[in-house]
């Protein structure tokens, strides 16, 4: 090796495998990102209806804590409501009420089609867990 001359490094072609690495990165990042987005949508959907009830009770919080704490409390209240609803539906009277409501929904032209499709998807997931 001559003085002042750098050793030669093996260099791969710059574009070979670049797109494959991008695709691999997206395949790794995609599911994690979509999971985060879906969870964020679920939390927002469950917390939004309860937010007005929580806001007045949490006005004493500092501004930097107000939004995350009210969202968390609203989300937990929504989960508690869903749990209570699930407990009610598992009882015979609750199941009969749900069956009656489902029959009414299935009779509405467009709503019935959408509801049946969504119900079938949920049934697939609930039978896998049993």
C-alpha positions as CSV (number, residue, x, y, z in Angstrom):
1,X,0.0,0.0,0.0
2,X,1.3,3.4,-1.0
3,X,1.5,6.3,1.4
4,X,-1.6,8.5,1.0
5,X,-3.6,6.0,-0.9
6,X,-6.6,4.4,0.7
7,X,-7.2,0.7,0.5
8,X,-9.7,-0.4,-2.0
9,X,-13.0,-1.4,-0.5
10,X,-15.4,-3.8,-2.2
11,X,-18.4,-1.8,-3.1
12,X,-21.6,-3.3,-4.1
13,X,-23.6,-1.8,-6.9
14,X,-25.6,1.1,-5.3
15,X,-29.0,0.1,-6.8
16,X,-28.8,-3.6,-6.4
17,X,-31.1,-4.7,-3.6
18,X,-32.1,-1.1,-2.7
19,X,-35.7,-1.7,-3.6
20,X,-35.7,-5.1,-1.9
21,X,-34.4,-3.4,1.3
22,X,-37.1,-0.7,1.1
23,X,-39.8,-3.4,0.6
24,X,-38.4,-5.4,3.5
25,X,-38.4,-2.4,5.7
26,X,-42.0,-1.6,4.8
27,X,-43.0,-5.2,5.5
28,X,-41.5,-4.9,9.0
29,X,-42.8,-1.4,9.7
30,X,-46.2,-1.8,8.0
31,X,-47.9,-4.1,10.5
32,X,-46.6,-2.3,13.5
33,X,-47.7,1.1,12.1
34,X,-51.1,-0.2,11.1
35,X,-51.6,-1.8,14.5
36,X,-50.8,1.6,16.1
37,X,-53.2,3.4,13.8
38,X,-56.0,0.9,14.4
39,X,-55.6,1.0,18.2
40,X,-55.6,4.8,18.0
41,X,-58.8,4.8,16.0
42,X,-60.4,2.4,18.5
43,X,-59.4,4.4,21.5
44,X,-60.6,7.6,19.9
45,X,-63.9,6.0,18.8
46,X,-64.6,4.7,22.3
47,X,-63.4,7.8,24.1
48,X,-65.1,10.5,22.0
49,X,-68.6,9.9,23.2
50,X,-67.5,9.9,26.8
51,X,-65.2,12.9,26.6
52,X,-67.9,15.5,27.4
53,X,-68.7,13.7,30.6
54,X,-65.1,13.6,31.7
55,X,-64.0,17.1,30.6
56,X,-65.8,19.0,33.4
57,X,-64.5,16.7,36.1
58,X,-60.9,17.0,34.9
59,X,-60.6,20.8,34.5
60,X,-58.3,21.0,37.5
61,X,-55.5,19.1,35.6
62,X,-52.5,21.0,34.3
63,X,-52.8,21.7,30.5
64,X,-50.0,19.3,29.6
65,X,-51.8,16.4,31.3
66,X,-55.4,17.3,30.4
67,X,-55.7,15.7,27.0
68,X,-54.0,12.4,27.8
69,X,-55.7,11.9,31.1
70,X,-59.2,12.8,29.9
71,X,-58.7,10.5,26.9
72,X,-57.5,7.7,29.2
73,X,-60.4,8.1,31.6
74,X,-62.9,8.4,28.8
75,X,-61.5,5.2,27.2
76,X,-61.6,3.3,30.5
77,X,-65.2,4.4,31.1
78,X,-66.1,3.2,27.6
79,X,-64.4,-0.2,28.2
80,X,-66.3,-0.5,31.5
81,X,-69.6,0.2,29.6
82,X,-68.7,-2.4,27.0
83,X,-67.8,-4.9,29.7
84,X,-71.2,-4.3,31.4
85,X,-73.0,-4.7,28.1
86,X,-71.1,-7.9,27.5
87,X,-72.1,-9.2,30.9
88,X,-75.7,-8.3,30.3
89,X,-75.8,-9.9,26.9
90,X,-74.4,-13.2,28.2
91,X,-77.5,-13.5,30.4
92,X,-80.5,-15.1,28.7
93,X,-82.6,-11.9,28.7
94,X,-79.8,-9.9,27.2
95,X,-79.2,-12.5,24.5
96,X,-82.9,-12.5,23.6
97,X,-82.9,-8.7,23.3
98,X,-79.8,-8.8,21.1
99,X,-81.4,-11.4,18.8
100,X,-84.5,-9.2,18.5
101,X,-82.4,-6.1,17.7
102,X,-80.4,-8.1,15.1
103,X,-83.5,-9.3,13.4
104,X,-84.8,-5.7,13.1
105,X,-81.4,-4.5,11.7
106,X,-81.3,-7.3,9.1
107,X,-84.7,-6.1,7.7
108,X,-83.4,-2.6,6.9
109,X,-82.3,-2.9,3.2
110,X,-78.7,-1.5,3.1
111,X,-78.0,-1.7,6.8
112,X,-78.9,-5.4,6.8
113,X,-76.4,-6.3,4.1
114,X,-73.6,-4.4,5.8
115,X,-74.5,-5.7,9.2
116,X,-74.6,-9.3,8.0
117,X,-71.1,-9.0,6.5
118,X,-69.6,-7.4,9.6
119,X,-71.4,-9.9,11.8
120,X,-69.9,-12.9,9.8
121,X,-66.4,-11.4,10.1
122,X,-66.8,-11.1,13.9
123,X,-68.3,-14.6,14.1
124,X,-65.2,-16.0,12.4
125,X,-62.9,-14.4,15.0
126,X,-65.1,-15.4,17.9
127,X,-65.3,-19.1,16.8
128,X,-61.5,-19.2,16.5
129,X,-61.1,-18.2,20.2
130,X,-63.4,-20.9,21.5
